[in-house]
C-alpha cells in the first residue's frame, strides 16, 4: 500500500467518523426535542350542548367522551365571534377580527329594510399580510397542514398554501354539500372531485391520516383539521341514522337524528386519528385541541332545525351565550391532568398558548392570553382582562348588529340599532333571562364604558346610519 492510498483511507475513515457523529447529534436532537405536536380540531356550528360530555343525552360520541374524561374540559369557552369567518381569522391570527374589519362570514350581505341602520362596511377576506399561526410554526421547523373548511378568502395570497401551510386540502366546490364537492390539493390546479360516493367528513379524516403517515418523522407538526360538519346542509351517512331514529321519540322530538349522525362521523374520525397517533408513537407528545367556531343553529336554516341549545339563549349569529359559548377540550396524555375548568377563555387565546408551548415568536398585537397555566397549573385563577364581541351585521340566523362584553361573571349586551343595553349575571342566570340593568346601573355603566373604550381602541367598524350614510355615533357613557 503506497502513501497516497494510506492517506486516502485515512480521509475516508475521518469522513465516516464526522458523518456518524453528525448523524448521532442530529438524531439525538430530533428525539430529545421538547417541541410538541399540535392537532387543532375545529368543528363548524357545533353547539355548546351538542356533546354527551356537555350533557347531551341523545348524542353518541365515545371518542370525544374519552378526550373529555382524560383531558381538560372547559365550561366557559367562547368563540370571538358568533359567525364563522371572523372566529376562524381570530384563531389563526390571535387578533380580534374587529381590528382588521373581517366582522362577518364571507358572502354575508343580509340587510333589514325596516330598521334605521345598514350593516357596517367590512373586509370580506383575511389579508395575506396577516401573520398566521402556520407561518409562526414554520419558523420553528414545524410541518404544517390545513385540511377542510378555510372560508377566509380565495385570492392567491389568501389561500392556506399562501398563509404558511405546507399541506393544504381546502374545501372548494359545493362547500355546503357532503357529497358532490371539490377539494383543492395545495393549489387551484389540483382538485379532488367527488361524484356522490365519498362522504366529506370521512374524506377530511382520510386526508389527516395521510398527512400523519407521510410527514417527516423527525420534525414536529401543526395540523389544523377544520371539519365542515355539522354545518347545514344536514346530510349524514345513511348507515349512521337508524339508531337515532329509533330513539327519537324517547326525547319528544327535541333532537335531530340526522344532525346527531353527522357529529358521530366527526367522532369516528377523531378515533381514527387517536389510533394513528398511537401506532406511530406520537400520542405522548401530541396536544389535541377540540372546539367549535361558534354556536349551533337553533332555527330552521336550509332544512329542519339542527340543534337545541337549551338552557342557553339564542344561537349562532347572536351575541348571547347560545351564539358564542362553545365546547373546548384539551387532551395531552401524561401532561394535562384530567378535570374541568370554569376559566373563561376565548379562541384568541390559542395563539399565545401555542407560542408558550412551541416557542413561537409572540406577536405584539395578539389579543388573547396564554392558557398554559390553566393546562398545567392552577385551575382556579381569574382571567386578566375582559372578553369582547363585535358583530355589526345581520346574520342569516336573524341576529341583529350588536356587541358584548364579559367581565368576571357579568355580561353586557349592546344593540347597535337603538343603543339599548342588557346586563346579566352569568353565574346566577346562564340563560340570560333577567336583565339587571335597572337593578344594578353602576355595573351596567362600568361595563358599557369598558366596551365603548374597546370599540374606540380597536377602531371597530360600526353599522351605517341610513339617514346620514355614515357610521353610527355611540354614546360615550350610559346616562
SELOGU-228172 format. One line per field, with one value per residue (C-alpha): residue number from 1; chain; x, z, y. Coordinates in steps of 0.2 Angstrom, whole numbers, plus 5000, padded with zeros to 4 digits. Each point is the difference from the previous one (the first is absolute). Example, Ala and Ser with C-alpha at 12.3 -4.5 7.8 and 13.67 -1.06 7.14 Angstrom:
2
k <- (1, 2) $
c <- (A, A) $
xx <- (5062, 5006) $
zz <- (5039, 4997) $
yy <- (4978, 5017) $
This chain:
479
k <- (1, 2, 3, 4, 5, 6, 7, 8, 9, 10, 11, 12, 13, 14, 15, 16, 17, 18, 19, 20, 21, 22, 23, 24, 25, 26, 27, 28, 29, 30, 31, 32, 33, 34, 35, 36, 37, 38, 39, 40, 41, 42, 43, 44, 45, 46, 47, 48, 49, 50, 51, 52, 53, 54, 55, 56, 57, 58, 59, 60, 61, 62, 63, 64, 65, 66, 67, 68, 69, 70, 71, 72, 73, 74, 75, 76, 77, 78, 79, 80, 81, 82, 83, 84, 85, 86, 87, 88, 89, 90, 91, 92, 93, 94, 95, 96, 97, 98, 99, 100, 101, 102, 103, 104, 105, 106, 107, 108, 109, 110, 111, 112, 113, 114, 115, 116, 117, 118, 119, 120, 121, 122, 123, 124, 125, 126, 127, 128, 129, 130, 131, 132, 133, 134, 135, 136, 137, 138, 139, 140, 141, 142, 143, 144, 145, 146, 147, 148, 149, 150, 151, 152, 153, 154, 155, 156, 157, 158, 159, 160, 161, 162, 163, 164, 165, 166, 167, 168, 169, 170, 171, 172, 173, 174, 175, 176, 177, 178, 179, 180, 181, 182, 183, 184, 185, 186, 187, 188, 189, 190, 191, 192, 193, 194, 195, 196, 197, 198, 199, 200, 201, 202, 203, 204, 205, 206, 207, 208, 209, 210, 211, 212, 213, 214, 215, 216, 217, 218, 219, 220, 221, 222, 223, 224, 225, 226, 227, 228, 229, 230, 231, 232, 233, 234, 235, 236, 237, 238, 239, 240, 241, 242, 243, 244, 245, 246, 247, 248, 249, 250, 251, 252, 253, 254, 255, 256, 257, 258, 259, 260, 261, 262, 263, 264, 265, 266, 267, 268, 269, 270, 271, 272, 273, 274, 275, 276, 277, 278, 279, 280, 281, 282, 283, 284, 285, 286, 287, 288, 289, 290, 291, 292, 293, 294, 295, 296, 297, 298, 299, 300, 301, 302, 303, 304, 305, 306, 307, 308, 309, 310, 311, 312, 313, 314, 315, 316, 317, 318, 319, 320, 321, 322, 323, 324, 325, 326, 327, 328, 329, 330, 331, 332, 333, 334, 335, 336, 337, 338, 339, 340, 341, 342, 343, 344, 345, 346, 347, 348, 349, 350, 351, 352, 353, 354, 355, 356, 357, 358, 359, 360, 361, 362, 363, 364, 365, 366, 367, 368, 369, 370, 371, 372, 373, 374, 375, 376, 377, 378, 379, 380, 381, 382, 383, 384, 385, 386, 387, 388, 389, 390, 391, 392, 393, 394, 395, 396, 397, 398, 399, 400, 401, 402, 403, 404, 405, 406, 407, 408, 409, 410, 411, 412, 413, 414, 415, 416, 417, 418, 419, 420, 421, 422, 423, 424, 425, 426, 427, 428, 429, 430, 431, 432, 433, 434, 435, 436, 437, 438, 439, 440, 441, 442, 443, 444, 445, 446, 447, 448, 449, 450, 451, 452, 453, 454, 455, 456, 457, 458, 459, 460, 461, 462, 463, 464, 465, 466, 467, 468, 469, 470, 471, 472, 473, 474, 475, 476, 477, 478, 479) $
c <- (A, A, A, A, A, A, A, A, A, A, A, A, A, A, A, A, A, A, A, A, A, A, A, A, A, A, A, A, A, A, A, A, A, A, A, A, A, A, A, A, A, A, A, A, A, A, A, A, A, A, A, A, A, A, A, A, A, A, A, A, A, A, A, A, A, A, A, A, A, A, A, A, A, A, A, A, A, A, A, A, A, A, A, A, A, A, A, A, A, A, A, A, A, A, A, A, A, A, A, A, A, A, A, A, A, A, A, A, A, A, A, A, A, A, A, A, A, A, A, A, A, A, A, A, A, A, A, A, A, A, A, A, A, A, A, A, A, A, A, A, A, A, A, A, A, A, A, A, A, A, A, A, A, A, A, A, A, A, A, A, A, A, A, A, A, A, A, A, A, A, A, A, A, A, A, A, A, A, A, A, A, A, A, A, A, A, A, A, A, A, A, A, A, A, A, A, A, A, A, A, A, A, A, A, A, A, A, A, A, A, A, A, A, A, A, A, A, A, A, A, A, A, A, A, A, A, A, A, A, A, A, A, A, A, A, A, A, A, A, A, A, A, A, A, A, A, A, A, A, A, A, A, A, A, A, A, A, A, A, A, A, A, A, A, A, A, A, A, A, A, A, A, A, A, A, A, A, A, A, A, A, A, A, A, A, A, A, A, A, A, A, A, A, A, A, A, A, A, A, A, A, A, A, A, A, A, A, A, A, A, A, A, A, A, A, A, A, A, A, A, A, A, A, A, A, A, A, A, A, A, A, A, A, A, A, A, A, A, A, A, A, A, A, A, A, A, A, A, A, A, A, A, A, A, A, A, A, A, A, A, A, A, A, A, A, A, A, A, A, A, A, A, A, A, A, A, A, A, A, A, A, A, A, A, A, A, A, A, A, A, A, A, A, A, A, A, A, A, A, A, A, A, A, A, A, A, A, A, A, A, A, A, A, A, A, A, A, A, A, A, A, A, A, A, A, A, A, A, A, A, A, A, A, A, A, A, A, A, A, A, A, A, A, A, A, A, A, A, A, A, A, A, A, A, A, A, A, A, A, A, A, A, A, A, A, A, A, A, A, A, A, A, A, A, A, A, A, A, A) $
xx <- (5000, 5008, 4999, 4986, 4989, 5003, 4996, 4984, 4994, 5004, 4989, 4986, 5000, 5001, 4985, 4990, 5004, 4994, 4984, 4996, 5003, 4989, 4986, 5001, 4998, 4986, 4991, 5002, 4994, 4984, 4996, 5003, 4991, 4987, 4990, 4982, 4990, 4983, 4984, 4987, 4983, 4986, 4982, 4988, 4984, 5002, 4990, 5005, 4987, 5002, 5012, 4997, 5015, 4990, 4984, 4992, 4990, 4996, 5017, 5013, 5018, 5011, 5017, 4996, 4994, 5017, 5009, 4989, 5002, 5018, 5004, 4994, 4982, 4997, 4982, 5002, 5009, 4995, 5002, 5005, 4986, 4982, 5004, 5013, 5013, 5004, 5002, 5011, 5011, 5001, 5006, 5014, 5006, 4997, 4993, 4982, 4993, 4992, 5017, 5001, 4981, 4998, 4983, 4988, 5000, 5007, 4985, 4989, 4990, 4983, 4991, 4984, 4989, 4990, 5014, 5010, 5017, 5009, 5014, 5018, 5012, 5012, 5015, 4993, 5016, 5016, 5014, 5015, 5011, 4992, 5012, 4993, 5004, 5006, 5013, 5006, 5001, 5010, 5012, 5004, 5002, 4982, 4991, 4983, 4984, 4983, 4986, 4981, 4991, 5010, 4987, 5012, 5002, 5005, 5012, 5018, 5007, 4985, 5001, 5007, 5014, 5005, 4997, 5013, 4993, 5011, 4986, 4983, 4984, 4987, 4982, 4995, 4985, 4983, 5007, 4983, 4997, 5007, 5000, 5004, 5013, 5018, 5016, 5015, 5016, 5015, 4994, 4986, 5006, 4998, 4983, 4991, 4982, 4988, 4986, 4988, 5010, 5012, 4992, 5009, 5004, 5008, 5010, 5007, 5005, 5008, 5010, 5006, 5005, 5010, 5009, 5005, 5006, 5010, 5007, 5019, 5002, 5013, 4991, 4986, 4983, 4985, 4984, 4985, 4986, 4985, 4984, 4986, 4988, 4987, 4997, 4984, 4995, 4996, 5006, 5006, 5006, 4986, 5007, 5001, 4982, 4989, 5005, 4996, 4983, 4996, 5002, 4994, 4983, 5007, 5006, 4984, 5007, 5013, 5015, 5003, 5005, 5009, 5010, 5005, 5007, 5010, 5009, 5003, 5010, 5011, 5002, 5005, 5013, 5007, 5001, 5010, 5012, 5003, 5004, 5012, 5009, 5002, 5006, 5013, 5006, 4994, 4986, 5011, 5007, 4984, 4988, 4983, 4988, 4981, 4988, 4987, 5001, 4984, 4983, 4988, 4985, 4984, 4987, 4996, 5013, 5002, 4989, 4994, 5007, 5017, 5001, 4993, 5011, 4990, 5003, 5010, 4992, 4999, 5013, 5012, 5000, 4996, 5011, 4990, 5008, 4992, 5009, 5017, 5003, 5008, 5007, 5019, 5010, 5019, 5008, 5018, 5004, 5011, 5002, 4982, 4991, 4982, 4987, 4988, 5004, 4988, 5014, 4992, 5010, 4999, 5006, 5012, 5010, 5006, 5014, 5009, 4997, 5008, 5014, 5004, 4999, 5010, 5011, 4992, 5004, 4987, 4991, 4997, 4983, 4993, 4984, 4999, 5010, 5009, 4991, 5015, 4998, 4982, 5006, 5014, 4997, 4987, 4982, 4993, 5009, 4989, 5002, 5010, 4990, 4983, 4992, 4992, 4989, 4996, 4987, 4994, 4990, 4984, 5003, 4991, 4993, 4991, 5013, 5001, 5015, 5007, 5015, 5003, 5012, 5003, 5009, 5001, 4983, 4992, 4995, 4993, 4992, 4999, 4987, 5007, 4983, 4993, 5015, 4990, 5011, 4996, 5009, 5001, 5009, 5005, 5004, 4982, 4991, 5009, 4984, 5001, 4982, 5001, 5007, 5008, 5003, 4987, 5005, 5018, 5003, 5018, 5006, 4991, 5009, 5016, 4999, 4993, 5015, 5012, 4991, 5000, 5018, 5004, 4990, 5009, 5018, 4997, 4992, 4986, 4989, 4983, 4983, 4995, 4986, 4988, 4996, 5018, 5009, 5013, 5005, 4989, 5006, 5000, 4997, 5016, 4991, 4983, 4990) $
zz <- (5000, 4995, 5009, 4989, 5003, 5019, 5000, 4990, 5013, 5014, 4992, 4997, 5018, 5006, 4989, 5006, 5018, 4998, 4991, 5013, 5014, 4990, 4998, 5018, 5006, 4987, 5005, 5018, 4998, 4991, 5013, 5015, 4993, 5012, 4986, 5001, 4985, 5000, 4992, 5000, 4996, 4995, 4997, 4991, 5009, 5014, 5015, 5018, 5005, 4985, 5008, 5014, 5009, 5001, 5006, 4983, 5004, 4982, 4991, 5000, 4999, 5009, 4994, 5005, 5017, 5001, 4997, 5013, 5013, 4998, 4996, 5005, 4996, 5000, 5005, 4996, 4983, 4987, 4981, 4997, 4988, 4998, 4982, 4992, 4989, 5014, 5013, 4988, 4996, 5019, 5003, 4986, 5004, 5019, 4996, 5002, 4982, 5005, 4998, 4982, 4997, 4995, 5010, 4990, 4992, 4983, 4987, 5014, 4994, 5009, 5003, 5009, 4991, 5015, 5011, 5000, 4998, 4986, 5004, 5002, 4986, 5002, 4992, 4993, 5001, 5011, 4992, 4996, 5010, 5016, 5009, 5003, 5012, 4986, 4995, 5018, 5002, 4984, 5007, 5014, 4988, 5001, 4986, 4997, 4993, 4997, 4996, 4997, 5001, 4998, 4996, 5002, 4981, 4984, 4991, 4998, 5016, 5010, 4998, 5014, 4988, 5000, 5019, 5006, 4998, 4991, 4998, 4995, 4996, 4999, 4997, 4984, 4989, 5008, 5017, 5009, 4992, 5008, 4983, 4982, 5007, 4995, 5010, 4994, 5004, 5003, 4986, 4988, 4986, 5010, 5006, 5006, 4994, 5008, 4990, 5015, 5007, 5013, 5015, 5003, 5019, 4996, 4986, 5012, 5013, 4986, 4995, 5018, 5002, 4983, 5007, 5016, 4990, 4988, 5010, 5005, 5015, 5009, 4998, 5011, 4992, 5001, 4993, 4998, 4996, 4996, 4998, 4991, 5011, 5007, 4990, 4989, 4989, 5012, 4990, 5010, 4994, 4998, 5010, 5016, 5001, 5005, 5018, 5003, 4991, 5011, 5016, 4993, 5008, 5017, 5000, 4994, 4984, 5009, 4990, 4981, 4996, 4984, 5009, 5013, 4987, 4992, 5017, 5002, 4983, 5007, 5016, 4989, 4992, 5016, 5006, 4984, 5003, 5018, 4994, 4987, 5012, 5012, 4986, 4995, 5018, 4999, 5013, 5015, 4992, 4991, 5007, 4993, 5001, 4995, 4999, 4989, 4990, 5007, 5007, 4993, 4988, 5010, 4987, 4983, 4987, 4984, 5007, 5017, 5016, 5004, 5019, 5016, 5011, 5016, 5013, 4990, 4992, 4981, 4988, 4986, 4994, 5017, 5014, 5013, 5008, 4987, 4986, 5008, 5013, 4993, 5006, 5002, 5005, 5002, 5000, 5003, 5008, 5015, 4999, 5003, 5015, 4997, 5007, 4997, 5000, 5001, 4994, 4987, 4984, 4982, 4984, 4999, 5014, 4990, 4991, 5016, 5008, 4985, 5000, 5018, 4996, 4984, 5002, 4986, 4998, 5010, 4990, 5009, 4993, 5007, 5010, 5010, 5014, 5002, 5008, 5005, 5018, 4999, 4990, 5012, 5016, 5009, 4995, 5011, 4994, 4994, 4982, 4997, 4990, 4993, 4984, 4986, 4985, 4986, 4986, 4990, 4988, 4997, 5001, 4990, 5017, 5003, 5011, 5001, 5000, 5018, 5012, 5017, 5014, 5013, 5016, 5014, 5002, 4992, 4982, 4991, 4983, 4989, 4985, 4987, 4992, 5016, 5011, 5013, 5013, 5010, 5015, 5006, 5014, 4992, 5016, 5006, 4983, 4986, 4990, 4999, 5005, 5013, 4994, 5016, 4991, 5011, 5016, 4998, 4990, 5007, 4993, 4983, 4999, 5004, 4987, 4987, 5002, 4998, 4984, 4993, 5003, 4992, 4985, 4999, 5003, 4986, 4988, 4998, 4984, 5006, 4991, 4987, 5004, 4986, 5003, 4999, 4990, 5014, 5014, 5015, 5015, 5016, 5017, 5010, 5016, 5006, 5008) $
yy <- (5000, 5017, 5016, 5007, 4985, 5001, 5019, 4997, 4986, 5012, 5013, 4988, 4994, 5018, 5004, 4985, 5005, 5018, 4994, 4988, 5013, 5012, 4987, 4996, 5018, 5003, 4985, 5003, 5018, 4994, 4987, 5011, 5015, 5007, 5008, 4992, 4995, 5009, 4995, 5013, 4993, 5012, 4996, 5011, 5006, 4987, 5007, 5000, 4987, 4988, 4988, 4987, 5007, 5016, 4992, 4994, 4984, 4996, 5001, 4986, 5006, 4987, 5007, 5018, 4993, 4992, 5017, 5009, 4986, 4999, 5018, 5018, 5005, 5019, 5005, 5019, 5000, 5012, 5004, 5018, 5002, 4992, 4996, 4990, 5010, 5013, 4986, 4990, 5016, 5003, 4982, 5001, 5017, 5002, 5018, 5005, 5001, 5017, 5007, 4996, 5001, 4982, 5000, 4989, 4983, 5001, 5003, 5007, 5015, 4999, 5017, 5005, 5012, 5004, 5006, 5017, 4992, 4990, 4988, 5007, 5001, 4986, 4990, 4983, 4991, 4997, 5011, 4991, 5012, 4993, 4988, 4983, 4987, 4989, 5012, 5001, 4981, 4999, 5012, 4987, 4986, 4993, 4991, 5008, 4994, 5007, 4989, 5004, 5016, 5016, 5014, 5014, 5005, 4992, 5012, 4994, 5008, 4995, 4981, 4988, 4996, 5018, 5003, 4987, 4983, 4987, 4988, 5007, 4992, 5014, 4997, 5009, 4995, 4997, 5004, 4997, 4983, 4984, 4991, 5007, 5013, 5005, 5001, 5010, 4991, 5013, 5011, 5004, 4988, 4984, 4996, 4985, 4999, 4989, 4992, 4995, 4986, 5006, 5009, 5016, 4998, 4983, 5008, 5013, 4987, 4990, 5015, 5003, 4981, 5002, 5016, 4990, 4986, 5009, 5014, 5001, 4989, 5011, 5016, 5007, 5004, 5012, 4992, 5012, 4988, 5010, 4989, 5007, 4990, 5002, 5016, 5000, 4991, 4987, 4985, 4985, 4983, 4988, 4986, 5011, 5007, 4985, 4999, 5018, 4998, 4986, 5010, 5017, 4999, 4996, 5018, 5008, 5005, 5012, 4994, 4998, 4982, 5005, 5013, 4988, 4988, 5014, 5003, 4981, 5000, 5014, 4989, 4985, 5010, 5006, 4982, 4995, 5015, 4994, 4982, 5007, 5010, 4985, 4989, 5013, 5003, 5018, 5000, 5004, 5016, 5006, 5013, 4999, 5015, 4997, 5014, 5009, 5016, 5007, 4995, 4988, 5004, 5000, 5004, 4993, 5004, 4991, 4986, 4995, 5008, 4991, 5002, 5005, 5011, 5001, 5007, 5013, 5015, 5001, 4992, 5003, 5018, 5007, 5007, 4991, 4984, 4988, 5009, 5002, 4987, 4984, 4983, 5000, 4984, 5000, 4982, 4996, 4983, 5001, 5019, 5007, 4993, 4996, 5011, 5015, 5019, 5014, 5012, 5012, 4998, 5007, 4991, 5015, 4992, 4985, 5011, 5005, 4983, 4991, 5014, 4994, 4982, 5000, 5015, 5010, 5018, 5010, 5014, 5017, 5002, 4983, 5003, 4984, 4993, 4983, 4986, 4991, 5003, 4993, 4984, 4996, 5010, 5009, 4997, 5013, 5016, 5015, 5006, 5016, 5012, 4998, 4991, 5010, 4997, 5012, 4994, 5016, 4989, 4991, 4981, 4987, 4993, 5017, 5007, 5019, 5012, 4999, 5000, 4992, 4999, 4987, 5006, 4987, 4993, 5015, 5003, 5015, 4999, 5016, 5001, 5012, 5004, 5009, 5000, 4990, 4990, 4984, 4995, 4982, 4990, 4984, 4991, 5002, 5001, 4990, 5001, 5019, 5002, 5014, 5017, 5008, 5017, 5009, 4990, 5003, 5016, 5002, 4984, 5003, 5017, 4992, 4987, 5011, 5012, 4985, 4995, 5017, 5003, 4983, 5004, 5017, 4992, 4987, 5012, 4988, 5002, 5006, 4998, 5013, 5013, 5000, 5018, 5006, 4987, 5000, 4988, 5002, 5011, 4990, 5009, 5001, 4995, 4994, 5014) $
